Amino acid sequence: MALEIDIYSADLSTELPLPFADGGIQAGFPSPAEDIITENLDLNRLLIRHPAATFYGRVWGDSMIDEGIHPGDIIVIDRSIEPTNGCLALCCVDHEFTLKRIRFEKNLVWLIPANEMFDPILVTPDQEFEVWGVITYSIINHQRRR
C-alpha cells in the first residue's frame, strides 16, 4: 500500500508568463494556421488557489495508472480543500502515503485504486487515517519512455 512520494512546497515568489493559445488547439482535423497566441499564462496563478496550503508531489508507484497518473508525474495537492466523495486525494494510512479516490459510505471509508492489480482499501477504525490533501491537478510527463 505504501506509495513513495516526494513533497515540495509551492513557490510563488517568481512569475513565468508563458504564451497561451487562447483560441484553442485542434486535437482532431487540423484547421488553417492562424495567430492564436493572444495572451500570457502563469502556471503558478492557474494551478494554485491557496499558496500556503498547496504542495507539489512526484508520484512513484502505479496504482493510479488508469487515471493517467504514472510514476514520475507531478500532482498538485491542496490541503485546504475539504475532501468529498469521489475526489482524488493523498491519504495517510498508518503513517504511509497512498494516492487514491475516496469513497465515503455509511460509516465507511474506501480508498479506490485505478489499476486492476490493486484492491480497494477499507479504512478500519483501528487504523490512523488522514486525508493529507486533495489533488487539484496532475502534470503528466508525455516524454516518458513507453
N, C-alpha and C positions, 0 to 999 in steps of 0.2 A: 504494500500500500504506500510505502514511503515514496515521495517524489522529491528529487533533488531540484532545488530552485535557487537561483541567485537573485537576491533582492537588492534593488538600488533605489535611492531617493530620487524624486523628480527634481531636476534643477531648472528653474525658470529664470535664472539670472541672465540668460542670454536669449537673443531672438535670432531666428534664422528664417527670414521670409523667403519662401521658395515660389517660383512661378506656378500659377494654378490655372488649369484649363477649365474654366467655369462653364464653358459652353458644352461640355460633355465630351466623352471619348467613346467612339463606336466600338462595341465588342462584337458586333455582327458584321454585316456587309459594310465595307469602308465607304465613307462619304467623301465628297471632294474636299481637298485640303482648304482650310480657311484659318484665319488668325483667331484661334480660340483662347489664347492665353490673355486673360483680362485683368487679373489681379494677382497679389501675392498671398500666400497662406503660411501661417506659422503653426507648425505641428504642436508645439507646446501649448498654444492657446486653444487649438482644436481638440486635443486629446485629454487635457487636464482641466477639470472644473474645480477641483478642491486641492490646490497645491500642497497644503500642509498635511493632507491625508492620502496623498497619491504616491504610489511607488511603481517601479518597473520590476518585472521579474523575467528571467530567462528560464524557459521550461526545459527540463531534462526528463524524459520518460515518454511513453507512447499510449497512455490510457485515454487520450482525448483526440486521437488521430482522425476519427470520423467526424469531428467538429472542425477539422482543418488545422488543428494545433499540433505541431510536430516538435521534436527535440530541437532546441536552438532558437525557437520562436520567442518573441518578446510579448509579455502581457502587461497591460496597464491595470493596476489594482487600486481601487478607491475604497479606503477603509471607512469613509463617512456615509456610504450608501447602505441603507437597510436591506438585507437580503430578502428576496421574495421567492415564491415557489417557481422553480424552473430556471432561476438565474445561474449563471456560471460564476463560481466562487473559488477562492483559495481558502481551504479549510485546514484547520489544525486538529488532528485527532491523536490524542495521547502524545503530544509534542512532535508529531510528524506532519509535514505539509502534504496535502493532496489537492489537486485541481479537478473539480467535478461540477456537474449540475446538481443543484439541491432540489430534492422533492420533499415537501412537507406533507405528512399525512396526520391524521388524528393521533397526537402524542408520539409520533414517529418522525425521524429524520433519515432520509435515504440520500446517499451520495452516489450519483449515477455517472459511470464512465461512458465514453464514446468510442469503445473498442470492444468487440465481442470476446476478446481474450481475457477481459476483466469482468468480475462480478460486481454488481451494485453492493455498496457497503451500508449496512444498517448501523446507525449510531446507537449504541446501547447506553442506558443510564449510568453504567459503571465506567464509562469512558470520559476522559476530558475532551470536550469538543468546543471549538470556537470557529465562527466564520471570520477569518482574518481580514478578508476584503472581497468586494465584488469586482469581477473583471468587466471593464468597460470597453476595452479594445484589445485586439491581438494584432501584432505586427509580424507578418509572415515573411520568411526568407524564401523568395522564389528562385534563388540561385543555388539552393542546396542540391547536393548530389542525389540523384534518384536511384 
